[in-house]
Amino acid sequence: MRAGLYDGWLPHLFVGNLLKGQTVGVIGAGRIGSAYARMMVEGFKMNLIYFDLYQATRLEKFVTAYGQFLKANGEEPVTWKRASSMDEVLQEADVISLHPVLDKTTYHLINKERLAKMKKEAILINCSRGPVVDEVALVEHLRANPMFRVGLDVFEDEPYMKPGLSEMKNAIIVPHIASASKWTREGMAKLAALNVLGKIKGYPVWSDPNRVDPFLNDNAPAPAACPSIVNSKALGLPVSKL
């Protein structure tokens, strides 16, 4: 539009795929992966297939309940399936979103072989950690499969990209901004500061890292605990009974 290249409406201009009724695949159904899955299921009425070492019971119950709601209102219900392997997700899903931790087992989790298992028109999203994806293999796959699309918020050698990635028209690349809302960034800083303060004061670790809202309430004092220290068990830190 700004470049003056829009000549008028055409029936095939920027046509994309309908997500309703398609399958979203989630690799790693923890807090973030489950939240993403819920948004895609409820927002676009997509079916879900996920792979995780642990069963995502709350997520399964949510999708089941939403499917029952749709059916009661005369619509096609959404479904869910816990895959027995990651490759099962890659082969069945139309949209695949990566949410694993980064360690030696997930480095280059998505490589040349696994990219080849995905549908030719699949959409791959990575908002976890850059090295989970082999970027060199990804560039080759994007070149060979123009209908395959990828959305990246993180990169293998961040802030740099592997040669050729920025030139790919079937790649959407953004500078690590998945958490870029004012509330989220301020909340992250506040939780970090309260962790430091808690350690100085000798507070125990908050018992539920999935429920940090009490620390973000500006109208009440924060609990006498450290909000979330990820390696607290390894350090043998006491846990709050609040």
N, C-alpha and C positions, 0 to 999 in steps of 0.2 A: 504494500500500500504506500509506504513512504517513498519507495523508489519509482512509483508511478507505473508499475508493471501490471496492475489489475485492469483487465480489459472488459470486465463484466462477468456476470454469473454464467457458469457452465455446469452441466449435470455431473461431470466427472472431476470437477475442480476440488482438490484436497480431500478426496473421498477416503474414508477410513473404514475399519471393520466395526460391526456392531458387537459390543461386549456381552449384551444380555444373552444368557443361555450358553455362553462359552465357559471354559474352565480356567480358573485361576489356580496356579500352582505355587505353593509357598514352601521354600526350603528353610527350615528353622522356625518353628511356631512358638517362639517365646513371647515376651511382652510385645515387642515391636512387630514381629511376624504375625501374631494373632490379631493385633490392632489393624494391620494392613488388610488381612484376610476379611475381617468384619466389614471394613469400608468397601471392599470390592464386592463382597456378597450382597450387602444391603444396598450399596449405592448403584450397582449395575446389575444386580440379580444374576450373578455368576455362580456357577457351581465351584466347589472347592476340592482340591486334592492337596494334601500336605505330607511332608516327610519331616519327622523329628525323632530323636532317640527316645523322647518321652511323649506320652499321650497327652494331647491338648484337650482335656475334658471340657473345660469351660468354653472353648471355641466350638467344639462339636455340639454342645448343648445350645449354643447361640444359633448356629446354622440350622439345627433341627427345629428349634422354635420358630425361626424366621420362615423356614419352609412350610411349617404348619400354618402360619399366619397367611402366607400367600395362597396356599391351597384353600383355606377357609374363605378367601375372598375371590375365588374363581380363577386364580392364576397358577401357572406352572410352578411347583415348588422347587426350591434350590436343594442341592444335595451336597454331601461331603464324603470324602474317603481318606482314610489314613493309609498312605502308600507303604508298601513293604520295603521299598528301596527308593533312593533318590532318582535313579534312572527311570522309574515308573512315572514319576512326576514330569520329568523332562520329555518323555514320549507322549504323555496324554494332555498336558496343559497347553492352552493357547497363550496365556500370559504367565510368565515365571518370575517370581520375585525372590531374591536371595537375602536371607536374614541369619546366617550362621555367625558364630564367633570366628575370629581369625586365629588359627593355631597351625601346627604342622600338619594336621589332618585335613584342614580346609584350604591350605595354600594351593592355588590353581585348581580349586575344586571344579570350576568350569574350564575345561581344556578343549583341545581340538576334538577329541573323541566324544566328549559329552555334548559339545555344540552340535555335532553331527546327529545326535539322537533326537534333537528337538525338531518340531514341525518347521517346514520351510518358511511359513509366515508367522512364526512365533514372535512374541515380544519378551525380551529379557530385561529385567530391572535389577540393578545392583545399588542398594542403599546401605550395604553392610560395611565391608572393608575392601579396598581396591584389589589387593593381592588374591582375593578369592577367585578372581577371573584372570585367566591368562590373556593379557591384552593383545599380544602378538597374534595368538590364535584367533582371537575375536576379530581383529582387523581383517585377517584372511577370510574368515567366515562371512563377514559383512560384504566383502568384495564379491565373493562367489555366490552369495544369496541375497540379491537386492531387495527381496520382499521380507527378509528377516530384519527385525528392528531391535534396537537396544536403547535403554535409558540409563545413563551413568551419573551418579552423584559423587562417586569416589573413584580413585585411579590407582593403578599399581605402583607408580612412582610419583605419587602426588607431591607437588602440584603439576608435575609434568605428565604428558601423555606419550604413549608409544607412537612411533612414526606412522602416519596415515590415518590415525583415529579421527583427528579433527576434520579431515577431508570427507569423511563418510556421511553421505546425505541420509542414510538410514540409521544414524546415531544421534540421539539427543544427549548433549553433555552439559552439565551444570556444575558450578564450583562448590561442591560440598555444602549445600544449603538446605538439606532436608529438615533441619531443625531451626531454620531461619525465621522464627517469629519472635517478636519482642518478648512475649510472655515466656516462651520456652527458653530463650537465651538468658533472660534475667533469672528464671527459675533454676537453670543449670548452675549459674554463678552463686546463687543463694545456697543451694544444696552443698556445693563444694565448700563454701565458707562455713556452713554449719558443721560440716564434717571436721574441719580444722578446729573450730571452736569446741566441738564435742570432745575431741581428743585432748585438747589442752585442759578441759575441765574434768576429764576422766569419765565421761559419759559412756554407757554401753551402746552397742549398735542396735538401731531400730529393728524390730522383729519382722517387719514385713516390707521388703524393698519395693514391692509392687504398689504400696499405699503410702505415698510421700506427700499427699495433699495437706496433712496437718502442718508440714514444714513450710508450705507455700501460702498459708493463710495470713494475710497482712493484718487481720483484725484480732488475732489471738497470738499469744506467745508460742514459740516453737517447743515441741516436746524436748525433754532433757535426754536427748539421745543423738547419736550420729546417724543421719538419714540413710546412708547406704555406703558401705565399704565392701567392695566386691570380693576381696580376699580375706574377709574377716574370719572365716572358719579356719583358713590356713594359718592365720596369725593367732588363733585361739582367743579372740576378743569376746568378752561377755556380751550376751544378748539382752536387750531391754525386755521387761515384762509388761511394759505399758500397752 
